[in-house]
C-alpha cells in the first residue's frame, strides 16, 4: 500500500495554519476487500457485508498532507507557551517533509503532565494546524480492548475500531488520533486495551494493521499519534519506547496570563456578542484567571462575560468571575 504521488492539490483551507494536500495514498487494497466480500455467506453478516460494500464504494485513496513549507506558528506558540518543546518537534517533522515527495510523518508523542494544563486542547489545535481532523479515544472510559482494533464479527453488536473508522470513513491517510489518559487504560479487563498500540505505533507494522472486525489490512502507518497521561507509571515500557515523551509543565504565572489573554480574545472574536465587550481584559482579571488551570479559564470567562452583560457593562470585572471554592485546588506554577 504505497503512497501514490499525484499532481499538487489545492490547500484544504485558506487558513495560514493549515498545510496543503498534495498526495493520494491507498489505505487498503481493493482486491482484499473483494475477496472477503465474495466469501461471505449470502444471508449472514449483514453489517460486515455493508462495511465491505462501503469500502468499495468509497475506494482506497485518501488525501495525505504534504507540506510545501514550515507554516507560520507564532500564534500557537503564544497560545500554548508551555508546549514550546512539542511545537518545535512538529516544526522539525514539517521541515523534513517540505520540498520533497514525502507526506508528513510525526513520531508518536506522549504529553505527560498534571490534569487541566491543556494536553487535549493542544492535540485539537495540532489537528487544526494539519487540517486532517481528529479522533479522540478516551482510555479512562474504555472497557474492552477492541475500541481501537475492532471486535470480531462473530460477536453480537461487533463493529470496526476507531483506527479503521478514521481511515476508511475519513478523508485523510494521516489523521490525528488522540489517546487520552493512556495511563488509565483498564488493566483488569479480558482484552488488553493497549494491545493494538504495539503494532500501530511501529511504522513498519502499522503498514498492514488488521482490524478484527473487517479482517482486511489497513495502512495506518501515516496516522499521527498523540497520547496524554498524568502518570507515566501506568504505561507499559514497550509503549513508552515507541513514543517521544514530552513532560508538560504547568505554565508560569506570566505564561498563564498570556494564555488567559489569548483565550479572552479567542472567545470574544468567535461570538457576535463579543463586539459588545472590551477588546482587552483588565490586569486584575488576568491576574485572577492566571490562578486557574487552562481548562478552567474558558468556563470562568464565559461566566464573566455573561455577568458583565447582565449588569449592562462592556468590561469584565474580577467579581464577575467564579471564585476558587473550598476543595478546589489552584494550579501549581513553574517558578
Phi and psi in degrees as GROMACS dihedral restraints (atoms count N, CA, C in turn):
[ dihedral_restraints ]
;  ai    aj    ak    al  type     phi  dphi    fc
    3     4     5     6     1   -79.5    20    10
    4     5     6     7     1   153.7    20    10
    6     7     8     9     1   -67.2    20    10
    7     8     9    10     1   151.3    20    10
    9    10    11    12     1  -121.5    20    10
   10    11    12    13     1    97.8    20    10
   12    13    14    15     1   -59.1    20    10
   13    14    15    16     1   139.8    20    10
   15    16    17    18     1  -129.3    20    10
   16    17    18    19     1  -178.4    20    10
   18    19    20    21     1   -62.8    20    10
   19    20    21    22     1   155.3    20    10
   21    22    23    24     1   -62.5    20    10
   22    23    24    25     1   133.6    20    10
   24    25    26    27     1  -100.6    20    10
   25    26    27    28     1   161.2    20    10
   27    28    29    30     1   -70.9    20    10
   28    29    30    31     1   153.1    20    10
   30    31    32    33     1   -60.2    20    10
   31    32    33    34     1   150.4    20    10
   33    34    35    36     1   -73.3    20    10
   34    35    36    37     1   -16.1    20    10
   36    37    38    39     1  -152.1    20    10
   37    38    39    40     1   156.8    20    10
   39    40    41    42     1   -86.3    20    10
   40    41    42    43     1    -1.6    20    10
   42    43    44    45     1   -59.8    20    10
   43    44    45    46     1   139.1    20    10
   45    46    47    48     1   -69.7    20    10
   46    47    48    49     1   -12.0    20    10
   48    49    50    51     1   -92.0    20    10
   49    50    51    52     1    -8.3    20    10
   51    52    53    54     1  -103.7    20    10
   52    53    54    55     1   154.4    20    10
   54    55    56    57     1  -103.4    20    10
   55    56    57    58     1   148.6    20    10
   57    58    59    60     1   -75.1    20    10
   58    59    60    61     1   157.0    20    10
   60    61    62    63     1  -100.9    20    10
   61    62    63    64     1   131.8    20    10
   63    64    65    66     1  -136.4    20    10
   64    65    66    67     1    -2.0    20    10
   66    67    68    69     1  -127.3    20    10
   67    68    69    70     1   153.2    20    10
   69    70    71    72     1  -112.0    20    10
   70    71    72    73     1   140.0    20    10
   72    73    74    75     1  -132.3    20    10
   73    74    75    76     1   134.8    20    10
   75    76    77    78     1   -80.9    20    10
   76    77    78    79     1   125.5    20    10
   78    79    80    81     1   -98.8    20    10
   79    80    81    82     1    -6.6    20    10
   81    82    83    84     1  -156.5    20    10
   82    83    84    85     1   167.6    20    10
   84    85    86    87     1   -99.3    20    10
   85    86    87    88     1   126.1    20    10
   87    88    89    90     1   -59.3    20    10
   88    89    90    91     1   -39.2    20    10
   90    91    92    93     1   -68.2    20    10
   91    92    93    94     1   -25.9    20    10
   93    94    95    96     1   -63.7    20    10
   94    95    96    97     1   -42.5    20    10
   96    97    98    99     1   -69.2    20    10
   97    98    99   100     1   -43.0    20    10
   99   100   101   102     1   -61.2    20    10
  100   101   102   103     1   -39.8    20    10
  102   103   104   105     1   -65.5    20    10
  103   104   105   106     1   -42.8    20    10
  105   106   107   108     1   -64.3    20    10
  106   107   108   109     1   -42.4    20    10
  108   109   110   111     1   -63.9    20    10
  109   110   111   112     1   -39.8    20    10
  111   112   113   114     1   -66.0    20    10
  112   113   114   115     1   -27.5    20    10
  114   115   116   117     1   -86.0    20    10
  115   116   117   118     1    -8.8    20    10
  117   118   119   120     1   -71.3    20    10
  118   119   120   121     1   136.7    20    10
  120   121   122   123     1   -60.0    20    10
  121   122   123   124     1   146.8    20    10
  123   124   125   126     1   -62.0    20    10
  124   125   126   127     1   -34.2    20    10
  126   127   128   129     1  -110.5    20    10
  127   128   129   130     1     7.7    20    10
  129   130   131   132     1  -117.8    20    10
  130   131   132   133     1   165.2    20    10
  132   133   134   135     1    56.2    20    10
  133   134   135   136     1    51.1    20    10
  135   136   137   138     1   -62.3    20    10
  136   137   138   139     1   -38.7    20    10
  138   139   140   141     1   -64.4    20    10
  139   140   141   142     1   -41.3    20    10
  141   142   143   144     1   -66.6    20    10
  142   143   144   145     1   -41.4    20    10
  144   145   146   147     1   -60.5    20    10
  145   146   147   148     1   -44.5    20    10
  147   148   149   150     1   -61.7    20    10
  148   149   150   151     1   -38.5    20    10
  150   151   152   153     1   -62.2    20    10
  151   152   153   154     1   -47.6    20    10
  153   154   155   156     1   -62.5    20    10
  154   155   156   157     1   -42.7    20    10
  156   157   158   159     1   -63.6    20    10
  157   158   159   160     1   -37.8    20    10
  159   160   161   162     1   -65.5    20    10
  160   161   162   163     1   -39.3    20    10
  162   163   164   165     1   -62.3    20    10
  163   164   165   166     1   -43.9    20    10
  165   166   167   168     1   -68.5    20    10
  166   167   168   169     1   -35.8    20    10
  168   169   170   171     1   -67.8    20    10
  169   170   171   172     1   -40.9    20    10
  171   172   173   174     1   -77.6    20    10
  172   173   174   175     1   -28.7    20    10
  174   175   176   177     1    82.9    20    10
  175   176   177   178     1   168.1    20    10
  177   178   179   180     1   -90.4    20    10
  178   179   180   181     1   -12.2    20    10
  180   181   182   183     1   -85.9    20    10
  181   182   183   184     1   133.6    20    10
  183   184   185   186     1  -131.0    20    10
  184   185   186   187     1   153.2    20    10
  186   187   188   189     1   -67.6    20    10
  187   188   189   190     1   147.0    20    10
  189   190   191   192     1  -128.3    20    10
  190   191   192   193     1   129.2    20    10
  192   193   194   195     1   -60.2    20    10
  193   194   195   196     1   132.3    20    10
  195   196   197   198     1  -132.5    20    10
  196   197   198   199     1   100.2    20    10
  198   199   200   201     1   -69.1    20    10
  199   200   201   202     1   135.9    20    10
  201   202   203   204     1   -95.3    20    10
  202   203   204   205     1    -6.9    20    10
  204   205   206   207     1  -179.7    20    10
  205   206   207   208     1   170.4    20    10
  207   208   209   210     1   -76.1    20    10
  208   209   210   211     1   121.9    20    10
  210   211   212   213     1   -71.2    20    10
  211   212   213   214     1   158.8    20    10
  213   214   215   216     1   -71.3    20    10
  214   215   216   217     1   116.8    20    10
  216   217   218   219     1  -120.5    20    10
  217   218   219   220     1    16.3    20    10
  219   220   221   222     1   -57.8    20    10
  220   221   222   223     1   -37.3    20    10
  222   223   224   225     1   -62.8    20    10
  223   224   225   226     1   -38.8    20    10
  225   226   227   228     1   -70.3    20    10
  226   227   228   229     1   -38.8    20    10
  228   229   230   231     1   -62.2    20    10
  229   230   231   232     1   -37.1    20    10
  231   232   233   234     1   -72.3    20    10
  232   233   234   235     1   -37.0    20    10
  234   235   236   237     1   -75.0    20    10
  235   236   237   238     1   -31.1    20    10
  237   238   239   240     1  -127.7    20    10
  238   239   240   241     1    64.1    20    10
  240   241   242   243     1   -64.1    20    10
  241   242   243   244     1   -24.1    20    10
  243   244   245   246     1   -88.6    20    10
  244   245   246   247     1     7.0    20    10
  246   247   248   249     1  -114.0    20    10
  247   248   249   250     1    21.4    20    10
  249   250   251   252     1   -55.9    20    10
  250   251   252   253     1   -44.0    20    10
  252   253   254   255     1   -63.3    20    10
  253   254   255   256     1   -38.5    20    10
  255   256   257   258     1   -69.6    20    10
  256   257   258   259     1   -43.4    20    10
  258   259   260   261     1   -62.7    20    10
  259   260   261   262     1   -37.2    20    10
  261   262   263   264     1   -59.8    20    10
  262   263   264   265     1   -40.7    20    10
  264   265   266   267     1   -65.6    20    10
  265   266   267   268     1   -41.6    20    10
  267   268   269   270     1   -60.8    20    10
  268   269   270   271     1   -42.7    20    10
  270   271   272   273     1   -62.9    20    10
  271   272   273   274     1   -36.5    20    10
  273   274   275   276     1   -63.4    20    10
  274   275   276   277     1   -42.6    20    10
  276   277   278   279     1   -65.9    20    10
  277   278   279   280     1   -39.0    20    10
  279   280   281   282     1   -64.3    20    10
  280   281   282   283     1   -41.4    20    10
  282   283   284   285     1   -62.3    20    10
  283   284   285   286     1   -35.2    20    10
  285   286   287   288     1   -65.0    20    10
  286   287   288   289     1   -35.3    20    10
  288   289   290   291     1   -88.1    20    10
  289   290   291   292     1   -17.6    20    10
  291   292   293   294     1   -67.9    20    10
  292   293   294   295     1   151.3    20    10
  294   295   296   297     1    56.1    20    10
  295   296   297   298     1    32.7    20    10
  297   298   299   300     1  -141.4    20    10
  298   299   300   301     1   176.5    20    10
  300   301   302   303     1   -92.5    20    10
  301   302   303   304     1     4.6    20    10
  303   304   305   306     1   -83.0    20    10
  304   305   306   307     1   146.0    20    10
  306   307   308   309     1   -78.4    20    10
  307   308   309   310     1   172.2    20    10
  309   310   311   312     1   -77.5    20    10
  310   311   312   313     1   125.9    20    10
  312   313   314   315     1  -120.5    20    10
  313   314   315   316     1   137.7    20    10
  315   316   317   318     1  -127.0    20    10
  316   317   318   319     1   126.3    20    10
  318   319   320   321     1   -58.5    20    10
  319   320   321   322     1   134.0    20    10
  321   322   323   324     1   -50.1    20    10
  322   323   324   325     1   139.6    20    10
  324   325   326   327     1  -126.1    20    10
  325   326   327   328     1   147.2    20    10
  327   328   329   330     1  -115.0    20    10
  328   329   330   331     1   123.3    20    10
  330   331   332   333     1   -98.1    20    10
  331   332   333   334     1   109.9    20    10
  333   334   335   336     1  -109.8    20    10
  334   335   336   337     1   124.3    20    10
  336   337   338   339     1   174.7    20    10
  337   338   339   340     1   172.6    20    10
  339   340   341   342     1   -64.2    20    10
  340   341   342   343     1   157.8    20    10
  342   343   344   345     1   -65.2    20    10
  343   344   345   346     1   148.8    20    10
  345   346   347   348     1    88.1    20    10
  346   347   348   349     1     4.1    20    10
  348   349   350   351     1   -95.3    20    10
  349   350   351   352     1     4.3    20    10
  351   352   353   354     1   103.4    20    10
  352   353   354   355     1    20.5    20    10
  354   355   356   357     1   -64.9    20    10
  355   356   357   358     1   -46.9    20    10
  357   358   359   360     1   -68.9    20    10
  358   359   360   361     1   -35.8    20    10
  360   361   362   363     1   -62.4    20    10
  361   362   363   364     1   -39.9    20    10
  363   364   365   366     1   -59.3    20    10
  364   365   366   367     1   -44.1    20    10
  366   367   368   369     1   -60.5    20    10
  367   368   369   370     1   -39.9    20    10
  369   370   371   372     1   -65.0    20    10
  370   371   372   373     1   -41.1    20    10
  372   373   374   375     1   -68.3    20    10
  373   374   375   376     1   -34.1    20    10
  375   376   377   378     1   -63.8    20    10
  376   377   378   379     1   -43.2    20    10
  378   379   380   381     1   -62.3    20    10
  379   380   381   382     1   -37.8    20    10
  381   382   383   384     1   -66.8    20    10
  382   383   384   385     1   -39.4    20    10
  384   385   386   387     1   -59.7    20    10
  385   386   387   388     1   -45.1    20    10
  387   388   389   390     1   -81.7    20    10
  388   389   390   391     1   -22.1    20    10
  390   391   392   393     1    72.6    20    10
  391   392   393   394     1    21.8    20    10
  393   394   395   396     1  -105.7    20    10
  394   395   396   397     1     3.0    20    10
  396   397   398   399     1    79.7    20    10
  397   398   399   400     1   169.5    20    10
  399   400   401   402     1  -142.5    20    10
  400   401   402   403     1   139.4    20    10
  402   403   404   405     1  -114.5    20    10
  403   404   405   406     1   126.5    20    10
  405   406   407   408     1  -104.6    20    10
  406   407   408   409     1   125.7    20    10
  408   409   410   411     1  -117.7    20    10
  409   410   411   412     1   102.1    20    10
  411   412   413   414     1   -81.8    20    10
  412   413   414   415     1   107.9    20    10
  414   415   416   417     1   -67.8    20    10
  415   416   417   418     1   -24.5    20    10
  417   418   419   420     1   -64.7    20    10
  418   419   420   421     1   -23.7    20    10
  420   421   422   423     1  -106.0    20    10
  421   422   423   424     1     9.9    20    10
  423   424   425   426     1   -77.8    20    10
  424   425   426   427     1   130.7    20    10
  426   427   428   429     1  -118.2    20    10
  427   428   429   430     1    -3.4    20    10
  429   430   431   432     1  -150.5    20    10
  430   431   432   433     1   159.0    20    10
  432   433   434   435     1   -78.7    20    10
  433   434   435   436     1    -3.7    20    10
  435   436   437   438     1   -97.2    20    10
  436   437   438   439     1     8.2    20    10
  438   439   440   441     1   -63.1    20    10
  439   440   441   442     1   -36.5    20    10
  441   442   443   444     1   -85.8    20    10
  442   443   444   445     1   -41.6    20    10
  444   445   446   447     1  -102.3    20    10
  445   446   447   448     1    -1.5    20    10
  447   448   449   450     1    83.2    20    10
  448   449   450   451     1   161.9    20    10
  450   451   452   453     1  -114.1    20    10
  451   452   453   454     1   147.4    20    10
  453   454   455   456     1   -54.6    20    10
  454   455   456   457     1   138.0    20    10
  456   457   458   459     1   -64.4    20    10
  457   458   459   460     1   -10.2    20    10
  459   460   461   462     1   -73.2    20    10
  460   461   462   463     1   -18.1    20    10
  462   463   464   465     1   -88.0    20    10
  463   464   465   466     1   143.8    20    10
  465   466   467   468     1   -66.9    20    10
  466   467   468   469     1   133.4    20    10
  468   469   470   471     1    76.5    20    10
  469   470   471   472     1    10.7    20    10
  471   472   473   474     1   -66.7    20    10
  472   473   474   475     1   153.1    20    10
  474   475   476   477     1  -156.1    20    10
  475   476   477   478     1   167.1    20    10
  477   478   479   480     1   -65.9    20    10
  478   479   480   481     1   163.5    20    10
  480   481   482   483     1   -85.9    20    10
  481   482   483   484     1   177.3    20    10
  483   484   485   486     1   -64.4    20    10
  484   485   486   487     1   -34.9    20    10
  486   487   488   489     1   -67.1    20    10
  487   488   489   490     1   -47.3    20    10
  489   490   491   492     1   -57.9    20    10
  490   491   492   493     1   -47.1    20    10
  492   493   494   495     1   -60.6    20    10
  493   494   495   496     1   -42.8    20    10
  495   496   497   498     1   -63.8    20    10
  496   497   498   499     1   -38.1    20    10
  498   499   500   501     1   -86.6    20    10
  499   500   501   502     1   -40.4    20    10
  501   502   503   504     1   -81.9    20    10
  502   503   504   505     1   -41.3    20    10
  504   505   506   507     1   -89.9    20    10
  505   506   507   508     1   -16.2    20    10
  507   508   509   510     1   -88.6    20    10
  508   509   510   511     1  -174.7    20    10
  510   511   512   513     1  -102.2    20    10
  511   512   513   514     1   -13.3    20    10
  513   514   515   516     1  -120.8    20    10
  514   515   516   517     1   148.2    20    10
  516   517   518   519     1   -82.6    20    10
  517   518   519   520     1   -16.7    20    10
  519   520   521   522     1  -129.7    20    10
  520   521   522   523     1    62.5    20    10
  522   523   524   525     1   -71.5    20    10
  523   524   525   526     1   161.5    20    10
  525   526   527   528     1   -87.5    20    10
  526   527   528   529     1   121.2    20    10
  528   529   530   531     1  -108.7    20    10
  529   530   531   532     1   122.4    20    10
  531   532   533   534     1  -108.0    20    10
  532   533   534   535     1   116.9    20    10
  534   535   536   537     1   -97.1    20    10
  535   536   537   538     1   100.7    20    10
  537   538   539   540     1   -86.8    20    10
  538   539   540   541     1   132.9    20    10
  540   541   542   543     1    55.7    20    10
  541   542   543   544     1    55.3    20    10
  543   544   545   546     1   -61.8    20    10
  544   545   546   547     1   -24.9    20    10
  546   547   548   549     1   -72.5    20    10
  547   548   549   550     1    -9.9    20    10
  549   550   551   552     1  -102.9    20    10
  550   551   552   553     1    11.5    20    10
  552   553   554   555     1   -60.4    20    10
  553   554   555   556     1   130.9    20    10
  555   556   557   558     1   -61.4    20    10
  556   557   558   559     1   131.9    20    10
  558   559   560   561     1   -98.8    20    10
  559   560   561   562     1    -5.1    20    10
  561   562   563   564     1  -107.8    20    10
  562   563   564   565     1    15.8    20    10
  564   565   566   567     1   -92.4    20    10
  565   566   567   568     1   162.6    20    10
  567   568   569   570     1   -67.0    20    10
  568   569   570   571     1   -35.8    20    10
  570   571   572   573     1  -112.7    20    10
  571   572   573   574     1   134.9    20    10
  573   574   575   576     1   -67.4    20    10
  574   575   576   577     1   114.8    20    10
  576   577   578   579     1   -61.1    20    10
  577   578   579   580     1   -25.6    20    10
  579   580   581   582     1   -94.5    20    10
  580   581   582   583     1    -1.5    20    10
  582   583   584   585     1   -55.7    20    10
  583   584   585   586     1   -41.5    20    10
  585   586   587   588     1   -66.0    20    10
  586   587   588   589     1   -26.1    20    10
  588   589   590   591     1   -69.2    20    10
  589   590   591   592     1   -22.8    20    10
  591   592   593   594     1   -59.9    20    10
  592   593   594   595     1   -36.8    20    10
  594   595   596   597     1   -93.2    20    10
  595   596   597   598     1   -32.8    20    10
  597   598   599   600     1   -67.2    20    10
  598   599   600   601     1   -32.4    20    10
  600   601   602   603     1   -84.1    20    10
  601   602   603   604     1    -6.6    20    10
  603   604   605   606     1   -97.6    20    10
  604   605   606   607     1   120.1    20    10
  606   607   608   609     1   -55.5    20    10
  607   608   609   610     1   -42.6    20    10
  609   610   611   612     1   -67.7    20    10
  610   611   612   613     1   -44.6    20    10
  612   613   614   615     1   -79.2    20    10
  613   614   615   616     1   -23.7    20    10
  615   616   617   618     1   -70.0    20    10
  616   617   618   619     1   -14.4    20    10
  618   619   620   621     1   -60.7    20    10
  619   620   621   622     1   -28.7    20    10
  621   622   623   624     1  -132.6    20    10
  622   623   624   625     1    56.2    20    10
  624   625   626   627     1   -74.0    20    10
  625   626   627   628     1   129.9    20    10
  627   628   629   630     1  -107.0    20    10
  628   629   630   631     1   113.5    20    10
  630   631   632   633     1   -71.4    20    10
  631   632   633   634     1   134.7    20    10
  633   634   635   636     1   -69.1    20    10
  634   635   636   637     1   -21.6    20    10
  636   637   638   639     1   -79.7    20    10
  637   638   639   640     1   -54.4    20    10
  639   640   641   642     1   -80.7    20    10
  640   641   642   643     1   -27.9    20    10
  642   643   644   645     1    54.7    20    10
  643   644   645   646     1    39.8    20    10
  645   646   647   648     1  -126.3    20    10
  646   647   648   649     1   131.0    20    10
  648   649   650   651     1   -60.5    20    10
  649   650   651   652     1   132.5    20    10
  651   652   653   654     1  -120.9    20    10
  652   653   654   655     1   137.1    20    10
  654   655   656   657     1   -84.1    20    10
  655   656   657   658     1    99.3    20    10
  657   658   659   660     1  -105.4    20    10
  658   659   660   661     1    17.7    20    10
  660   661   662   663     1   -71.2    20    10
  661   662   663   664     1   -18.0    20    10
  663   664   665   666     1   -98.7    20    10
  664   665   666   667     1    -2.0    20    10
  666   667   668   669     1   -59.6    20    10
  667   668   669   670     1   137.6    20    10
  669   670   671   672     1   -96.8    20    10
  670   671   672   673     1   112.1    20    10
  672   673   674   675     1   -97.8    20    10
  673   674   675   676     1   127.8    20    10
  675   676   677   678     1  -126.5    20    10
  676   677   678   679     1   120.7    20    10
  678   679   680   681     1  -115.5    20    10
  679   680   681   682     1   151.4    20    10
  681   682   683   684     1  -125.9    20    10
  682   683   684   685     1   151.2    20    10
  684   685   686   687     1  -157.9    20    10
  685   686   687   688     1   152.7    20    10
  687   688   689   690     1   -95.6    20    10
  688   689   690   691     1   -28.9    20    10
  690   691   692   693     1  -140.4    20    10
  691   692   693   694     1   119.1    20    10
  693   694   695   696     1   -67.9    20    10
  694   695   696   697     1   -19.6    20    10
  696   697   698   699     1   -67.2    20    10
  697   698   699   700     1   -18.2    20    10
  699   700   701   702     1   -89.5    20    10
  700   701   702   703     1     8.5    20    10
  702   703   704   705     1  -115.2    20    10
  703   704   705   706     1   126.8    20    10
  705   706   707   708     1   -59.4    20    10
  706   707   708   709     1   142.7    20    10
  708   709   710   711     1   -56.6    20    10
  709   710   711   712     1   -41.3    20    10
  711   712   713   714     1   -62.3    20    10
  712   713   714   715     1   -29.1    20    10
  714   715   716   717     1   -72.9    20    10
  715   716   717   718     1   -44.0    20    10
  717   718   719   720     1   -59.3    20    10
  718   719   720   721     1   -38.7    20    10
  720   721   722   723     1   -67.2    20    10
  721   722   723   724     1   -14.6    20    10
  723   724   725   726     1   -93.8    20    10
  724   725   726   727     1     1.2    20    10
  726   727   728   729     1  -130.2    20    10
  727   728   729   730     1   155.3    20    10
  729   730   731   732     1   -82.4    20    10
  730   731   732   733     1   123.7    20    10
  732   733   734   735     1   -99.9    20    10
  733   734   735   736     1   124.1    20    10
  735   736   737   738     1  -117.4    20    10
  736   737   738   739     1   120.0    20    10
  738   739   740   741     1   -85.5    20    10
  739   740   741   742     1   115.1    20    10
  741   742   743   744     1   -97.3    20    10
  742   743   744   745     1   115.6    20    10
  744   745   746   747     1   -83.5    20    10
  745   746   747   748     1   157.1    20    10
  747   748   749   750     1   -61.8    20    10
  748   749   750   751     1   145.8    20    10
  750   751   752   753     1   -64.5    20    10
  751   752   753   754     1   148.8    20    10
  753   754   755   756     1   -65.8    20    10
  754   755   756   757     1   163.5    20    10
  756   757   758   759     1   -53.8    20    10
  757   758   759   760     1   -42.1    20    10
  759   760   761   762     1   -69.9    20    10
  760   761   762   763     1   -38.5    20    10
  762   763   764   765     1   -65.5    20    10
  763   764   765   766     1   -37.0    20    10
  765   766   767   768     1   -64.2    20    10
  766   767   768   769     1   -38.7    20    10
  768   769   770   771     1   -63.6    20    10
  769   770   771   772     1   -38.9    20    10
  771   772   773   774     1   -63.5    20    10
  772   773   774   775     1   -43.5    20    10
  774   775   776   777     1   -61.8    20    10
  775   776   777   778     1   -43.5    20    10
  777   778   779   780     1   -62.4    20    10
  778   779   780   781     1   -42.1    20    10
  780   781   782   783     1   -64.6    20    10
  781   782   783   784     1   -42.5    20    10
  783   784   785   786     1   -63.3    20    10
  784   785   786   787     1   -42.2    20    10
  786   787   788   789     1   -67.5    20    10
  787   788   789   790     1   -39.1    20    10
  789   790   791   792     1   -57.6    20    10
  790   791   792   793     1   -49.4    20    10
  792   793   794   795     1   -65.6    20    10
  793   794   795   796     1   -38.0    20    10
  795   796   797   798     1   -65.3    20    10
  796   797   798   799     1   -46.7    20    10
  798   799   800   801     1   -67.0    20    10
  799   800   801   802     1   -44.6    20    10
  801   802   803   804     1   -60.3    20    10
  802   803   804   805     1   -43.4    20    10
  804   805   806   807     1   -72.3    20    10
  805   806   807   808     1   -21.1    20    10
  807   808   809   810     1   -85.6    20    10
  808   809   810   811     1    -7.4    20    10
  810   811   812   813     1  -126.3    20    10
  811   812   813   814     1   143.0    20    10
  813   814   815   816     1   -62.9    20    10
  814   815   816   817     1   -33.6    20    10
  816   817   818   819     1   -68.2    20    10
  817   818   819   820     1   -12.9    20    10
  819   820   821   822     1   -62.1    20    10
  820   821   822   823     1   -27.2    20    10
  822   823   824   825     1   -66.7    20    10
  823   824   825   826     1   -15.2    20    10
  825   826   827   828     1   -90.2    20    10
  826   827   828   829     1     3.2    20    10
  828   829   830   831     1  -119.2    20    10
  829   830   831   832     1   153.6    20    10
  831   832   833   834     1   -57.4    20    10
  832   833   834   835     1   146.0    20    10
  834   835   836   837     1   -67.3    20    10
  835   836   837   838     1   -31.8    20    10
  837   838   839   840     1  -125.3    20    10
  838   839   840   841     1   141.7    20    10
  840   841   842   843     1   -76.4    20    10
  841   842   843   844     1   155.5    20    10
  843   844   845   846     1   -74.2    20    10
  844   845   846   847     1   162.9    20    10
  846   847   848   849     1   -63.0    20    10
  847   848   849   850     1   -38.6    20    10
  849   850   851   852     1   -72.0    20    10
  850   851   852   853     1   -30.0    20    10
  852   853   854   855     1   -66.2    20    10
  853   854   855   856     1   -43.4    20    10
  855   856   857   858     1   -62.1    20    10
  856   857   858   859     1   -39.7    20    10
  858   859   860   861     1   -60.4    20    10
  859   860   861   862     1   -41.7    20    10
  861   862   863   864     1   -68.8    20    10
  862   863   864   865     1   -46.1    20    10
  864   865   866   867     1   -62.1    20    10
  865   866   867   868     1   -32.8    20    10
  867   868   869   870     1   -66.7    20    10
  868   869   870   871     1   -14.3    20    10
  870   871   872   873     1   -83.9    20    10
  871   872   873   874     1    -7.6    20    10
  873   874   875   876     1   -98.6    20    10
  874   875   876   877     1   154.7    20    10
  876   877   878   879     1   -66.1    20    10
  877   878   879   880     1   147.2    20    10
  879   880   881   882     1   -51.5    20    10
  880   881   882   883     1   -37.4    20    10
  882   883   884   885     1   -68.1    20    10
  883   884   885   886     1   -23.7    20    10
  885   886   887   888     1   -85.4    20    10
  886   887   888   889     1   -19.3    20    10
  888   889   890   891     1   -61.0    20    10
  889   890   891   892     1   -43.1    20    10
  891   892   893   894     1   -61.2    20    10
  892   893   894   895     1   -46.3    20    10
  894   895   896   897     1   -61.6    20    10
  895   896   897   898     1   -41.3    20    10
  897   898   899   900     1   -64.1    20    10
  898   899   900   901     1   -41.9    20    10
  900   901   902   903     1   -66.6    20    10
  901   902   903   904     1   -41.1    20    10
  903   904   905   906     1   -61.6    20    10
  904   905   906   907     1   -39.7    20    10
  906   907   908   909     1   -64.3    20    10
  907   908   909   910     1   -44.2    20    10
  909   910   911   912     1   -63.3    20    10
  910   911   912   913     1   -44.0    20    10
  912   913   914   915     1   -58.9    20    10
  913   914   915   916     1   -45.3    20    10
  915   916   917   918     1   -63.9    20    10
  916   917   918   919     1   -43.4    20    10
  918   919   920   921     1   -65.5    20    10
  919   920   921   922     1   -37.9    20    10
  921   922   923   924     1   -62.9    20    10
  922   923   924   925     1   -43.5    20    10
  924   925   926   927     1   -68.9    20    10
  925   926   927   928     1   -36.2    20    10
  927   928   929   930     1   -60.3    20    10
  928   929   930   931     1   -32.9    20    10
  930   931   932   933     1   -90.8    20    10
  931   932   933   934     1     4.4    20    10
  933   934   935   936     1    72.4    20    10
  934   935   936   937     1    24.8    20    10
  936   937   938   939     1  -110.2    20    10
  937   938   939   940     1   156.4    20    10
  939   940   941   942     1  -100.7    20    10
  940   941   942   943     1    -1.3    20    10
  942   943   944   945     1  -113.8    20    10
  943   944   945   946     1   129.9    20    10
  945   946   947   948     1   -80.7    20    10
  946   947   948   949     1   130.4    20    10
  948   949   950   951     1  -108.7    20    10
  949   950   951   952     1   163.2    20    10
  951   952   953   954     1   -58.2    20    10
  952   953   954   955     1   -38.3    20    10
  954   955   956   957     1   -68.3    20    10
  955   956   957   958     1   -14.0    20    10
  957   958   959   960     1   -77.4    20    10
  958   959   960   961     1   -19.4    20    10
  960   961   962   963     1   -88.6    20    10
  961   962   963   964     1   148.5    20    10
  963   964   965   966     1   -66.0    20    10
  964   965   966   967     1   142.6    20    10
  966   967   968   969     1   -88.1    20    10
  967   968   969   970     1   155.6    20    10
  969   970   971   972     1   -73.9    20    10
  970   971   972   973     1   114.0    20    10
  972   973   974   975     1   -87.9    20    10
  973   974   975   976     1   176.1    20    10
  975   976   977   978     1   -60.6    20    10
  976   977   978   979     1   137.0    20    10
  978   979   980   981     1    84.9    20    10
  979   980   981   982     1    -3.9    20    10
  981   982   983   984     1  -106.5    20    10
  982   983   984   985     1   110.5    20    10
  984   985   986   987     1   -79.3    20    10
  985   986   987   988     1   144.7    20    10
  987   988   989   990     1   -84.8    20    10
  988   989   990   991     1   156.8    20    10
  990   991   992   993     1   -68.7    20    10
  991   992   993   994     1   144.9    20    10
  993   994   995   996     1   -85.4    20    10
  994   995   996   997     1   141.8    20    10
  996   997   998   999     1  -107.0    20    10
  997   998   999  1000     1   155.1    20    10
  999  1000  1001  1002     1   -79.9    20    10
 1000  1001  1002  1003     1   124.5    20    10
